[in-house]
């Protein structure tokens, strides 16, 4: 099909499909743009004119092209700079995103709108339970959902708001460990505008991954498992008092703790939750079982020190370790004794008392061992090294023990800890006995003339008429006598007293002189103040951070404070020994380190009352516990200074008073929190006791021996 050329060129008609080619290549009347128009040439004309233009304007075209290339280079440099800036910004954004992920962790904030309407429906029984949207604990983690009974569930209906969690069927269930064993923290958010005045309602649920709880914690077979959580989450009366409901909206938050680390150095508190769940114990019953440890622990303090001074600290320490390790391994067998709850409770109480009684021998035995085996100028550091085992146990039992409980149950944890205790006792017993035997052999050899023996053959050799042998033996005997005289001159007065005590050349503990000594009572007051702060921090750190910073990583605040106290304890021992070698008096060294410990602890507890961020609170808490480490080179070695021959007995009496805060102080903190709900009140009271202990010890403490007459 032919059509006329629109430019009316010589070729009047062109095939329709060839028209475009004709206009571009053949038509002499078609206006064309210069090929360099892209770079700035504005010429346009017919084909013949274009050819002439290109031929005439080559230089102009080259200039245009060069300027375009230069401009292109500039644009390229500019774009490269922009790309580099974007890459830097992207790295910063990735870091911030990663930081936010690490800070908040797996959680859900559930907004409940139209609260009053939904509460009315729950009261009427139309819709007693409402459900949240599901969420994942991490990208490939567990799928969970919340359910809330706004008017309460079951027997708590009309009294409490109930909040539960349920495990939903997820795409990644085949990749996960079952049963679910991670701690959940529920929060009812206080919407007060003043952030520092908010009082969130916090409830922690620790699942017990036993067989009986598989319907709740096992891998879902249907769409979701049965729900578990807090039937008494929040009192209905308390919800209306503060700003939990604002603009008819409530916010509920749940956080999943994927670390599950606890600051525990004893196995029973670690397993308390699963045992309580299995045996259906209440909070008061669980507290009674935990506190039973201190009943036995307090009763054997003096006895441990007395026996250690009489028969040797190495015997008391190792036998006590064999005892508590064996009792620890008995705990998993107790649920099989009887089906009667009262019998089971009595059995657990008895085992806890026996465990505490056996461990009550440990520190007095160690104290006596230090007094008889370690020189004064090395005693502080040696004791600090030994005391660090408690902090290492806090870290290992809290981390490894948590993993064992989560993977194999609480029974396996008791067995593993018991076996570790038996192994430690056997190794220490063998080591101490070998060293003691070498000391005895050396003492016997030094007392006998060289060449003497009970063997008849050796007597004949000494009586030999060969003069060379006789001269050699006489020279050797004289050399040994000179060495013995030199060693005797080096023995300090303390070493002689200790040696005399070891030989039985001593009488009973002079309690009359001890009780009349102000230094003895100052030591007890200072030790009580330290023990009060230490036990309170040990027991209440998790609760404090869960109440005030529920989004914080549990492994951080459960591990960091106990890690920093280890170098502090070791450093204080080195410092004390160095000061003694510089000829400072024992009294000055003990007061310096103990005053530092108690006053710094009080200072950081006071500062803890005025912190407003997680980092500040963690730093103050860690430094307060770090300051406690200086106590190991202060009052803890003071009994050896006051009465070296009876250091174990003196330490036992002191530790009886130190054990009292383990059940009295910790209980009083719970009472204060229940009545006032004020953490500053707890920390200020504890700091005040530390200051009183420091003042009393600095005024009346001493490192001199108690005068017996």
C-alpha positions as CSV (number, residue, x, y, z in Angstrom):
1,X,0.0,0.0,0.0
2,X,1.6,3.2,-1.2
3,X,1.3,6.6,0.5
4,X,2.7,10.0,-0.5
5,X,5.8,11.4,1.2
6,X,4.8,14.1,3.8
7,X,7.7,16.3,2.7
8,X,6.7,16.1,-1.0
9,X,10.1,15.0,-2.2
10,X,10.9,13.7,-5.6
11,X,9.7,10.3,-4.6
12,X,6.0,11.0,-4.5
13,X,4.8,7.6,-3.2
14,X,6.4,5.2,-0.8
15,X,5.2,1.9,0.7
16,X,3.7,2.5,4.1
17,X,6.0,0.0,5.8
18,X,9.1,1.7,4.2
19,X,8.1,5.3,5.1
20,X,10.2,5.5,8.2
21,X,13.3,4.3,6.4
22,X,12.6,6.7,3.6
23,X,12.4,9.7,5.9
24,X,15.6,8.9,7.7
25,X,17.8,7.9,4.7
26,X,16.3,9.0,1.4
27,X,14.1,12.0,1.7
28,X,16.1,15.1,0.8
29,X,13.5,17.5,2.4
30,X,13.4,15.9,5.8
31,X,14.8,18.1,8.6
32,X,17.5,16.3,10.6
33,X,19.2,17.3,13.9
34,X,23.0,17.4,14.2
35,X,24.5,14.2,15.6
36,X,26.2,16.4,18.2
37,X,22.9,17.9,19.4
38,X,23.1,15.7,22.5
39,X,26.3,17.6,23.5
40,X,24.9,21.1,22.7
41,X,24.9,21.7,18.9
42,X,21.6,23.3,18.0
43,X,21.7,22.9,14.2
44,X,18.9,21.2,12.3
45,X,18.3,21.1,8.5
46,X,17.9,19.0,5.5
47,X,20.3,16.2,4.7
48,X,22.5,18.1,2.3
49,X,22.7,21.0,4.7
50,X,23.5,18.7,7.5
51,X,26.4,17.2,5.6
52,X,27.8,20.6,4.9
53,X,27.4,21.6,8.5
54,X,29.3,18.6,9.8
55,X,32.1,19.2,7.3
56,X,32.4,22.9,8.3
57,X,31.9,22.7,12.0
58,X,34.3,19.8,12.9
59,X,36.4,22.0,15.3
60,X,33.3,23.3,17.0
61,X,32.0,19.8,17.4
62,X,35.3,18.7,19.0
63,X,35.2,21.6,21.4
64,X,31.6,20.7,22.3
65,X,32.5,17.1,22.7
66,X,35.6,17.9,25.0
67,X,33.5,20.1,27.2
68,X,30.9,17.4,27.5
69,X,33.5,14.8,28.4
70,X,34.9,17.1,31.1
71,X,31.4,17.7,32.5
72,X,30.8,14.0,32.4
73,X,34.0,13.4,34.5
74,X,32.9,16.0,37.0
75,X,29.5,14.4,37.3
76,X,31.1,11.0,37.7
77,X,33.3,12.2,40.5
78,X,30.3,13.8,42.2
79,X,28.3,10.6,41.9
80,X,31.2,8.5,43.3
81,X,31.3,10.8,46.3
82,X,27.6,10.4,46.8
83,X,27.9,6.7,46.6
84,X,30.6,6.6,49.2
85,X,28.5,8.8,51.5
86,X,25.5,6.6,51.0
87,X,27.7,3.5,51.8
88,X,28.9,5.1,55.1
89,X,25.3,6.0,56.0
90,X,24.2,2.5,55.2
91,X,26.9,1.1,57.6
92,X,25.7,3.4,60.3
93,X,22.1,2.4,59.7
94,X,22.9,-1.3,59.8
95,X,24.8,-0.7,63.1
96,X,21.8,1.1,64.6
97,X,19.4,-1.5,63.5
98,X,21.6,-4.2,64.9
99,X,21.8,-2.3,68.2
100,X,18.1,-1.9,68.4
101,X,17.6,-5.6,67.7
102,X,20.1,-6.5,70.5
103,X,18.5,-4.0,72.9
104,X,14.9,-4.9,72.6
105,X,15.2,-8.6,71.7
106,X,12.2,-10.8,71.0
107,X,9.1,-9.1,72.3
108,X,5.5,-8.0,71.5
109,X,3.7,-4.8,72.5
110,X,0.0,-5.5,72.4
111,X,-2.3,-2.6,72.2
112,X,-5.8,-3.3,73.5
113,X,-8.3,-0.6,72.3
114,X,-11.8,-0.1,73.6
115,X,-10.9,-1.4,76.9
116,X,-14.1,-0.6,78.8
117,X,-16.2,-2.2,76.1
118,X,-14.1,-5.4,76.1
119,X,-14.1,-5.4,79.9
120,X,-17.9,-5.2,79.9
121,X,-18.1,-8.1,77.5
122,X,-15.8,-10.2,79.7
123,X,-18.0,-9.4,82.8
124,X,-21.1,-10.5,80.9
125,X,-19.3,-13.7,79.7
126,X,-19.8,-12.9,76.0
127,X,-16.1,-12.8,75.2
128,X,-14.1,-13.7,78.3
129,X,-10.8,-14.1,76.4
130,X,-9.2,-11.9,73.8
131,X,-6.1,-12.9,71.7
132,X,-3.1,-10.9,70.4
133,X,-1.6,-11.2,67.0
134,X,1.2,-13.9,66.9
135,X,4.9,-13.0,66.9
136,X,8.2,-14.7,66.4
137,X,11.0,-14.8,69.1
138,X,13.5,-14.2,66.2
139,X,13.5,-14.5,62.5
140,X,13.5,-18.3,62.6
141,X,12.2,-18.7,66.2
142,X,9.2,-19.8,68.1
143,X,5.8,-18.5,67.2
144,X,3.9,-17.2,70.2
145,X,0.7,-15.4,71.0
146,X,-0.9,-13.8,74.1
147,X,-4.4,-14.2,75.5
148,X,-5.9,-12.0,78.1
149,X,-8.9,-12.5,80.4
150,X,-9.7,-8.9,81.3
151,X,-12.1,-9.9,84.1
152,X,-10.0,-12.8,85.4
153,X,-10.0,-16.5,84.7
154,X,-11.4,-19.4,86.8
155,X,-11.4,-18.8,90.6
156,X,-9.7,-15.4,90.2
157,X,-12.6,-14.1,88.1
158,X,-13.5,-10.6,89.3
159,X,-10.3,-10.2,91.3
160,X,-7.4,-10.3,88.9
161,X,-6.7,-9.7,85.2
162,X,-5.2,-13.0,83.8
163,X,-2.6,-13.1,81.1
164,X,-1.4,-16.2,79.3
165,X,0.9,-17.2,76.4
166,X,0.5,-20.0,74.0
167,X,2.9,-21.6,71.5
168,X,1.5,-21.6,68.0
169,X,2.4,-23.8,65.1
170,X,5.2,-22.2,63.0
171,X,7.1,-22.7,59.8
172,X,10.4,-23.3,61.7
173,X,9.3,-25.7,64.3
174,X,11.4,-28.5,62.9
175,X,14.5,-26.4,63.5
176,X,13.8,-25.6,67.1
177,X,14.6,-27.3,70.4
178,X,11.6,-28.7,72.2
179,X,10.1,-28.4,74.8
180,X,10.0,-24.6,75.0
181,X,12.1,-23.6,78.1
182,X,12.6,-19.8,77.9
183,X,11.5,-17.3,80.6
184,X,8.7,-14.9,79.7
185,X,8.3,-11.5,81.3
186,X,4.7,-10.0,81.2
187,X,4.3,-6.2,81.7
188,X,1.3,-4.0,82.0
189,X,2.7,-0.6,80.9
190,X,2.1,2.5,83.0
191,X,1.3,5.3,80.5
192,X,2.3,8.1,82.9
193,X,3.9,11.1,81.1
194,X,6.8,11.2,83.6
195,X,8.9,8.2,82.6
196,X,10.8,8.0,85.9
197,X,7.5,7.8,87.8
198,X,6.1,4.9,85.8
199,X,5.3,1.7,87.8
200,X,4.8,-1.1,85.4
201,X,3.2,-4.3,86.7
202,X,5.8,-7.0,85.9
203,X,5.2,-10.8,86.2
204,X,7.8,-13.4,85.2
205,X,7.0,-16.9,84.1
206,X,9.7,-19.6,83.9
207,X,8.4,-22.7,82.1
208,X,9.2,-26.2,83.6
209,X,10.1,-28.4,80.6
210,X,9.0,-31.7,82.2
211,X,6.9,-34.5,80.6
212,X,3.7,-33.4,82.3
213,X,3.9,-30.0,80.6
214,X,4.3,-31.2,77.0
215,X,0.8,-30.1,76.1
216,X,1.8,-26.6,77.0
217,X,5.5,-26.5,76.0
218,X,5.9,-29.2,73.4
219,X,5.9,-28.9,69.7
220,X,2.4,-27.9,68.6
221,X,0.4,-30.7,67.0
222,X,-2.5,-28.5,66.1
223,X,-2.7,-24.8,65.5
224,X,-1.7,-23.9,69.0
225,X,-0.9,-25.4,72.4
226,X,-2.7,-25.0,75.7
227,X,-2.0,-21.6,77.3
228,X,0.2,-21.1,80.3
229,X,1.0,-17.9,82.3
230,X,-0.3,-15.7,85.1
231,X,-3.8,-16.2,86.4
232,X,-3.1,-13.5,88.9
233,X,-1.3,-11.1,86.7
234,X,-2.7,-7.8,88.0
235,X,-5.4,-6.8,90.5
236,X,-8.4,-5.2,88.9
237,X,-8.5,-2.5,91.6
238,X,-4.8,-1.6,91.0
239,X,-5.4,-1.3,87.3
240,X,-7.8,1.6,87.7
241,X,-5.6,3.6,90.2
242,X,-2.7,4.6,87.9
243,X,-2.4,5.4,84.2
244,X,-2.6,1.8,83.0
245,X,-5.7,2.8,81.0
246,X,-5.4,6.0,79.0
247,X,-7.8,7.1,76.2
248,X,-9.5,3.7,76.8
249,X,-6.4,1.9,75.7
250,X,-4.2,-0.6,77.5
251,X,-0.7,-1.7,76.5
252,X,0.6,-5.2,77.4
253,X,4.2,-6.2,76.7
254,X,5.8,-9.7,76.7
255,X,9.6,-10.3,76.4
256,X,11.2,-13.7,75.8
257,X,14.5,-14.2,77.6
258,X,16.5,-16.4,75.2
259,X,19.6,-16.5,77.5
260,X,18.0,-17.9,80.6
261,X,21.1,-17.2,82.8
262,X,20.7,-16.8,86.5
263,X,23.2,-15.3,89.0
264,X,23.3,-18.4,91.2
265,X,26.2,-20.2,92.7
266,X,24.1,-22.9,94.4
267,X,22.1,-25.4,92.5
268,X,18.9,-25.4,94.6
269,X,17.8,-21.8,93.7
270,X,18.6,-22.6,90.1
271,X,16.2,-25.5,90.2
272,X,13.6,-24.0,92.5
273,X,11.1,-23.1,89.8
274,X,10.9,-26.5,88.1
275,X,10.8,-28.3,91.4
276,X,8.1,-26.0,92.7
277,X,6.1,-26.5,89.6
278,X,6.5,-30.3,89.7
279,X,5.6,-30.6,93.4
280,X,3.0,-27.8,93.4
281,X,4.7,-25.6,96.0
282,X,3.6,-22.1,96.8
283,X,5.9,-19.1,97.0
284,X,6.1,-19.3,100.8
285,X,6.9,-23.0,100.7
286,X,9.7,-22.5,98.1
287,X,11.1,-19.7,100.3
288,X,11.0,-21.9,103.3
289,X,12.9,-24.7,101.5
290,X,15.5,-22.2,100.2
291,X,15.9,-20.6,103.7
292,X,16.4,-24.0,105.3
293,X,20.0,-24.0,104.0
294,X,20.9,-21.2,106.4
295,X,19.5,-23.1,109.4
296,X,22.2,-25.7,109.0
297,X,24.8,-23.3,107.7
298,X,24.5,-21.1,110.8
299,X,24.7,-24.0,113.3
300,X,28.0,-25.5,112.2
301,X,30.1,-22.3,111.9
302,X,31.7,-22.5,115.3
303,X,31.9,-26.2,115.3
304,X,33.7,-26.1,111.9
305,X,36.3,-23.6,113.2
306,X,36.8,-25.5,116.5
307,X,37.4,-28.9,114.7
308,X,39.7,-27.3,112.1
309,X,41.9,-25.9,114.9
310,X,42.0,-29.3,116.6
311,X,42.3,-31.8,113.8
312,X,43.4,-29.6,110.8
313,X,41.6,-27.5,108.3
314,X,42.4,-29.8,105.4
315,X,40.5,-32.6,107.0
316,X,37.4,-30.5,107.9
317,X,37.2,-28.8,104.4
318,X,37.4,-32.0,102.4
319,X,35.1,-34.1,104.6
320,X,32.5,-31.3,104.5
321,X,32.8,-31.2,100.7
322,X,32.3,-35.0,100.5
323,X,29.2,-34.5,102.7
324,X,27.4,-31.7,100.8
325,X,28.3,-33.3,97.4
326,X,26.7,-36.6,98.5
327,X,23.6,-34.8,99.9
328,X,23.3,-32.9,96.6
329,X,23.1,-36.1,94.7
330,X,20.4,-37.4,96.9
331,X,17.9,-34.6,95.9
332,X,16.8,-36.2,92.6
333,X,15.8,-39.3,94.5
334,X,13.5,-37.5,96.9
335,X,10.3,-37.3,94.7
336,X,10.3,-41.1,94.5
337,X,10.2,-41.6,98.3
338,X,6.5,-40.9,98.8
339,X,3.4,-39.5,97.2
340,X,2.6,-37.6,100.4
341,X,3.4,-33.9,99.9
342,X,4.2,-33.4,103.6
343,X,6.7,-36.2,103.5
344,X,8.4,-34.8,100.4
345,X,8.5,-31.3,101.9
346,X,10.1,-32.7,105.1
347,X,12.7,-34.6,103.0
348,X,13.7,-31.6,101.0
349,X,13.9,-29.5,104.2
350,X,16.1,-32.1,105.8
351,X,18.4,-32.3,102.8
352,X,18.7,-28.5,102.7
353,X,19.5,-28.3,106.3
354,X,22.2,-31.0,105.9
355,X,23.6,-29.3,102.8
356,X,23.9,-26.0,104.8
357,X,25.4,-27.8,107.8
358,X,28.1,-29.4,105.6
359,X,28.9,-26.2,103.8
360,X,29.0,-24.4,107.2
361,X,32.3,-26.2,107.9
362,X,34.0,-24.8,104.8
363,X,34.9,-21.2,105.5
364,X,35.9,-21.8,109.1
365,X,38.0,-24.7,107.9
366,X,39.6,-22.6,105.2
367,X,40.3,-19.9,107.8
368,X,42.1,-22.3,110.1
369,X,44.0,-23.7,107.2
370,X,45.2,-20.3,106.2
371,X,46.3,-19.5,109.7
372,X,48.4,-22.6,110.0
373,X,49.7,-23.0,106.5
374,X,50.2,-19.5,105.1
375,X,52.6,-16.7,106.2
376,X,51.1,-13.4,107.3
377,X,52.5,-11.4,104.4
378,X,50.9,-13.8,101.9
379,X,47.7,-14.6,103.7
380,X,45.5,-11.9,102.2
381,X,46.2,-12.8,98.5
382,X,45.9,-16.5,99.2
383,X,42.5,-16.0,100.8
384,X,41.4,-13.7,98.0
385,X,42.3,-16.4,95.4
386,X,40.3,-19.0,97.4
387,X,37.3,-16.6,97.8
388,X,37.2,-16.0,94.0
389,X,35.9,-19.6,93.7
390,X,32.5,-18.3,95.0
391,X,32.3,-15.8,92.2
392,X,33.5,-18.3,89.6
393,X,30.8,-20.6,90.9
394,X,28.2,-17.9,90.5
395,X,29.1,-17.6,86.8
396,X,29.5,-21.3,86.0
397,X,26.4,-22.5,88.0
398,X,24.3,-19.7,86.5
399,X,25.4,-20.4,82.9
400,X,26.2,-24.1,82.7
401,X,23.6,-25.1,85.3
402,X,20.9,-23.2,83.4
403,X,21.8,-25.0,80.2
404,X,21.6,-28.4,82.0
405,X,18.3,-27.6,83.6
406,X,16.9,-26.4,80.3
407,X,18.1,-29.4,78.3
408,X,18.0,-32.3,80.7
409,X,15.9,-31.2,83.7
410,X,16.6,-30.3,87.3
411,X,17.6,-33.9,88.3
412,X,20.5,-33.9,85.9
413,X,21.7,-30.6,87.3
414,X,21.9,-31.9,90.9
415,X,23.8,-35.0,89.7
416,X,26.4,-33.0,87.7
417,X,27.0,-30.5,90.5
418,X,27.3,-33.3,93.1
419,X,29.8,-35.2,90.9
420,X,31.8,-32.0,90.5
421,X,31.8,-31.6,94.3
422,X,33.0,-35.1,94.9
423,X,35.8,-34.8,92.3
424,X,37.0,-31.5,93.8
425,X,37.0,-32.9,97.3
426,X,39.0,-36.0,96.2
427,X,41.6,-33.9,94.4
428,X,42.0,-31.4,97.2
429,X,42.2,-34.1,99.8
430,X,44.9,-36.0,98.0
431,X,46.9,-32.8,97.3
432,X,46.7,-31.5,100.9
433,X,47.6,-34.9,102.4
434,X,50.7,-35.3,100.1
435,X,51.9,-31.8,101.1
436,X,51.3,-32.5,104.8
437,X,53.3,-35.8,104.6
438,X,56.2,-34.0,103.0
439,X,56.2,-31.5,105.8
440,X,56.2,-34.3,108.4
441,X,59.0,-36.2,106.7
442,X,61.1,-33.1,106.5
443,X,60.5,-32.4,110.3
444,X,61.5,-35.9,111.3
445,X,64.6,-35.8,109.1
446,X,65.7,-32.5,110.6
447,X,65.3,-33.8,114.2
448,X,67.4,-36.9,113.6
449,X,71.2,-36.9,113.4
450,X,72.4,-37.6,109.9
451,X,73.2,-41.3,109.5
452,X,70.9,-42.5,112.3
453,X,68.4,-45.1,111.4
454,X,66.2,-47.9,112.8
455,X,67.7,-50.3,110.3
456,X,70.3,-52.7,111.7
457,X,72.2,-52.8,108.5
458,X,72.5,-49.0,108.4
459,X,73.7,-49.0,112.1
460,X,76.5,-51.3,111.1
461,X,77.5,-49.0,108.3
462,X,77.7,-46.0,110.6
463,X,79.8,-48.0,113.1
464,X,82.1,-49.0,110.3
465,X,85.8,-48.3,111.2
466,X,86.4,-46.6,107.8
467,X,87.5,-43.0,108.7
468,X,86.5,-41.5,105.4
469,X,82.9,-42.4,105.9
470,X,82.9,-41.2,109.5
471,X,84.4,-37.8,108.5
472,X,81.9,-37.4,105.7
473,X,79.0,-38.1,108.0
474,X,80.3,-35.7,110.6
475,X,80.7,-32.9,108.0
476,X,77.2,-33.5,106.7
477,X,75.8,-33.5,110.3
478,X,77.4,-30.1,111.0
479,X,76.1,-28.7,107.8
480,X,72.6,-29.8,108.6
481,X,72.8,-28.3,112.1
482,X,73.9,-25.0,110.7
483,X,71.0,-25.0,108.2
484,X,68.6,-25.8,111.0
485,X,69.9,-23.0,113.2
486,X,69.6,-20.6,110.3
487,X,66.0,-21.7,109.6
488,X,65.1,-21.4,113.3
489,X,66.3,-17.8,113.5
490,X,64.0,-16.9,110.5
491,X,60.9,-18.2,112.2
492,X,58.7,-15.3,113.3
493,X,56.9,-15.2,116.7
494,X,53.7,-16.0,114.9
495,X,55.1,-19.1,113.2
496,X,56.4,-20.4,116.5
497,X,53.0,-19.9,118.1
498,X,51.3,-21.7,115.2
499,X,53.8,-24.5,115.4
500,X,53.2,-24.8,119.1
501,X,49.5,-24.9,118.5
502,X,49.9,-27.6,115.9
503,X,51.9,-29.7,118.4
504,X,49.1,-29.4,120.9
505,X,50.8,-27.0,123.2
506,X,47.8,-24.8,123.6
507,X,44.7,-24.5,125.7
508,X,41.1,-23.9,124.8
509,X,39.8,-20.7,123.2
510,X,40.1,-17.8,125.7
511,X,36.6,-16.6,125.3
512,X,36.7,-14.2,128.2
513,X,39.5,-12.2,126.6
514,X,37.8,-12.5,123.2
515,X,34.5,-11.2,124.4
516,X,36.1,-8.3,126.2
517,X,38.0,-7.2,123.1
518,X,36.5,-4.3,121.2
519,X,38.3,-5.4,118.0
520,X,36.4,-8.7,118.1
521,X,33.0,-7.0,118.2
522,X,34.1,-4.4,115.5
523,X,35.0,-7.3,113.3
524,X,31.6,-8.9,113.7
525,X,29.8,-5.6,113.0
526,X,31.8,-5.0,109.9
527,X,31.3,-8.6,108.6
528,X,27.6,-8.3,109.3
529,X,27.4,-5.1,107.2
530,X,29.2,-6.7,104.3
531,X,27.2,-9.9,104.4
532,X,24.0,-7.9,104.5
533,X,24.8,-6.0,101.3
534,X,26.3,-9.0,99.5
535,X,23.3,-11.4,100.2
536,X,20.8,-8.7,99.2
537,X,22.6,-8.0,95.9
538,X,23.0,-11.7,95.2
539,X,19.4,-12.4,95.7
540,X,17.7,-9.3,94.3
541,X,19.7,-8.2,91.3
542,X,17.4,-10.1,88.8
543,X,14.3,-8.7,90.3
544,X,15.6,-5.1,90.3
545,X,16.5,-5.2,86.6
546,X,13.3,-7.0,85.6
547,X,11.2,-4.4,87.4
548,X,13.1,-1.3,86.2
549,X,14.6,-2.4,82.8
550,X,12.5,-5.4,81.6
551,X,14.0,-5.1,78.1
552,X,17.5,-5.6,79.3
553,X,19.5,-8.7,78.4
554,X,19.5,-11.0,81.3
555,X,22.9,-12.5,80.7
556,X,24.5,-9.0,80.9
557,X,23.2,-8.0,84.4
558,X,23.5,-11.5,85.7
559,X,27.1,-12.0,84.6
560,X,28.9,-8.6,84.4
561,X,28.8,-7.7,88.1
562,X,30.2,-11.0,89.2
563,X,33.0,-10.9,86.5
564,X,34.3,-7.5,87.7
565,X,34.5,-8.6,91.4
566,X,37.1,-11.4,90.6
567,X,39.9,-9.0,89.6
568,X,38.9,-6.7,92.5
569,X,39.3,-9.6,95.0
570,X,42.6,-10.7,93.6
571,X,43.9,-7.1,93.4
572,X,43.0,-6.4,97.0
573,X,44.9,-9.5,98.1
574,X,48.0,-8.4,96.2
575,X,47.6,-4.8,97.5
576,X,47.3,-6.0,101.2
577,X,50.4,-8.2,100.9
578,X,52.4,-5.5,99.2
579,X,51.5,-3.0,101.9
580,X,52.6,-5.4,104.6
581,X,55.9,-5.9,102.9
582,X,56.3,-2.1,102.9
583,X,56.1,-2.4,106.7
584,X,52.6,-0.9,107.2
585,X,51.0,-2.3,110.3
586,X,48.4,-5.1,110.0
587,X,45.8,-2.8,111.6
588,X,46.3,-0.1,109.0
589,X,46.1,-2.5,106.1
590,X,42.9,-4.2,107.4
591,X,41.2,-0.9,108.1
592,X,42.2,0.6,104.8
593,X,40.8,-2.3,102.7
594,X,37.7,-2.9,104.8
595,X,36.9,0.8,104.9
596,X,37.3,0.9,101.1
597,X,35.0,-2.1,100.7
598,X,32.1,-0.9,102.9
599,X,32.2,2.8,102.0
600,X,32.5,2.3,98.3
601,X,29.6,-0.2,98.4
602,X,27.5,2.4,100.3
603,X,28.5,5.1,97.8
604,X,27.5,3.1,94.7
605,X,24.2,1.9,96.3
606,X,23.4,5.6,97.0
607,X,24.2,6.5,93.4
608,X,22.0,3.6,92.3
609,X,19.0,5.4,93.7
610,X,19.6,8.4,91.4
611,X,20.3,6.6,88.1
612,X,17.9,7.1,85.1
613,X,19.3,4.6,82.5
614,X,20.1,1.0,82.2
615,X,23.8,1.6,81.6
616,X,24.1,3.8,84.7
617,X,22.3,1.3,86.9
618,X,24.4,-1.6,85.6
619,X,27.6,0.3,86.2
620,X,26.7,1.2,89.8
621,X,25.5,-2.3,90.6
622,X,28.7,-3.8,89.1
623,X,30.9,-1.4,91.1
624,X,29.0,-2.0,94.3
625,X,29.6,-5.7,94.0
626,X,33.2,-5.1,92.9
627,X,33.8,-3.1,96.1
628,X,32.6,-6.2,98.1
629,X,35.7,-8.0,96.8
630,X,38.0,-5.9,99.0
631,X,36.4,-7.5,102.0
632,X,38.3,-10.7,101.3
633,X,41.6,-9.0,102.3
634,X,40.0,-7.0,105.2
635,X,37.8,-8.6,107.8
636,X,37.8,-12.1,106.4
637,X,41.5,-12.6,107.4
638,X,41.2,-10.6,110.6
639,X,40.4,-13.6,112.9
640,X,43.9,-14.9,112.1
641,X,45.4,-11.6,113.3
642,X,43.5,-11.5,116.5
643,X,44.0,-15.1,117.6
644,X,46.2,-17.2,115.2
645,X,46.0,-20.4,117.2
646,X,42.2,-20.2,117.3
647,X,41.5,-18.4,114.0
648,X,39.1,-21.1,112.8
649,X,36.9,-20.9,115.9
650,X,36.9,-17.1,115.8
651,X,36.0,-17.1,112.1
652,X,33.1,-19.5,112.8
653,X,31.6,-17.2,115.4
654,X,32.0,-14.2,113.1
655,X,30.4,-16.1,110.2
656,X,27.4,-17.0,112.4
657,X,26.5,-13.3,112.5
658,X,27.4,-13.0,108.8
659,X,24.9,-15.8,107.9
660,X,22.0,-14.0,109.6
661,X,21.4,-11.5,106.7
662,X,21.1,-14.6,104.4
663,X,17.5,-15.1,105.7
664,X,16.7,-12.0,107.7
665,X,18.1,-9.3,105.4
666,X,16.8,-10.9,102.2
667,X,13.3,-11.4,103.8
668,X,13.2,-7.7,104.9
669,X,14.0,-6.5,101.4
670,X,10.9,-8.4,100.2
671,X,8.8,-6.9,102.9
672,X,10.0,-3.4,102.1
673,X,9.3,-3.9,98.4
674,X,5.8,-5.3,99.2
675,X,4.8,-2.4,101.4
676,X,6.6,0.6,99.8
677,X,7.4,-0.7,96.3
678,X,10.5,1.5,96.5
679,X,13.9,0.2,95.4
680,X,15.6,3.4,96.7
681,X,14.4,2.5,100.2
682,X,16.1,-0.9,99.9
683,X,19.4,0.5,98.7
684,X,19.5,3.5,101.1
685,X,18.9,1.2,104.1
686,X,21.6,-1.2,102.9
687,X,24.0,1.7,102.3
688,X,23.4,3.0,105.8
689,X,24.2,-0.4,107.4
690,X,27.5,-0.4,105.3
691,X,28.4,3.1,106.6
692,X,27.7,2.0,110.2
693,X,29.8,-1.1,109.8
694,X,32.7,0.9,108.3
695,X,32.6,3.5,111.1
696,X,32.6,0.9,113.8
697,X,35.4,-1.1,112.3
698,X,37.6,2.0,111.6
699,X,37.1,3.2,115.2
700,X,37.6,-0.1,117.1
701,X,39.0,-2.7,114.6
702,X,42.5,-3.9,115.0
703,X,45.1,-6.3,113.5
704,X,46.9,-6.9,116.8
705,X,46.6,-10.1,118.9
706,X,44.1,-10.2,121.6
707,X,45.8,-9.9,125.0
708,X,45.0,-13.0,127.0
709,X,45.8,-11.5,130.4
